Amino acid sequence: MSKASKLYFSAAMLAVLLTSTAHAAGTTKDIVLDRVLTPAVSSITTTNAQTQDAMAVSVLLESPDGTLSPKSTNTLFRTGDRFRIKLLASRSAKVSLYNTNPNGITNPIPIWQGEVRVGLDTISPRMKLDGTSGIDQLHIVMEPAQEPNIFGWLGNWIRTSKSSDGAVKDIRLDVQNTPSATYLINHRGQGLVNTLQIVHAAN
């Protein structure tokens, strides 16, 4: 066996070991990090890895002195909080942020759009949602690879992804929250949506 062959064999064995370790751990966080940070390893060892979209999301909450603290999307945010959204994804994709206001109306024009590339952080500009009452929802969208009507797709996702008691319905979505991030996998692939809430208290 040549030196080059030995190096290739060693790299392949390392890939198997890394992926086996991640799957043995079994947590959504481990699997997402495996997919978004080492996509080549995942594609070598997992035949359906490329059909499952994965994303890590952190809300970078800004303190008065400008310090950024990463939070998961299930953190309760409040009127006037300044923050950025940081994303890591398992494939290159368009990403968008849509707002549903306290009256339940979703604006078809995104607050922000950008692109994610595998293994690289994408960070939105600073944003702030103000209000006097109710709850604003900010939908963080990793767009499907091929979808001519993104807003219609998002509306369908919002309507069908949760039942009245908040349980996931129809869409096989694995979600794990840590204090600093949210990790998501859509086992059917083709897009992800995650929502954070900003609570407005009447003055």
Buried (B, 14 or more C-beta within 10 A) or exposed (E): EEEEEEEEEEEEEEBEEBBEEBBEEEBBBBBBBBBBBBBEBBBBBBEEBBEBBBBBBBBBBBEEEEEBBBBBBBBEBEBEBBBBBBBBBBBEBBBBBBBBBBEEEBEEEBBBBBEBEBBEEBEBEEBEBEBEEBBBBBBBBBBBEEBEEBBEBBBEBBEEBBEEEEEEEEBEBBBBBBEEBBBBBBEEBBBBBBBBBBBBEEE
